[in-house]
Amino acid sequence: MNLIAAAIAIGLGALGAGIGNGLIVSKTVEGIARQPEAGRELRTLMFIGVALVEALPIIAVVIAFLAFFG
């Protein structure tokens, strides 16, 4: 049972991060296409957003380890 919980935690964490990263990058590209002069600022904000979203799978792995070994 712990193995199933760990797999679900990692799977949903990866799924959420993938969807979040896709939305962040697509909206950034859309914003740069509309205002090319704001590209540098939008790119910086995109990298910050992607880094925050990538924290989700890392937290999911920690929760999975706690569920499996705890």
Secondary structure, DSSP 8 states (H G I E B T S, - for coil): -HHHHHHHHHHHHHHHHHHHHHHHHHHHHHHHHH-GGGHHHHHHHHHHHHHHHHHHHHHHHHHHHHHHH-
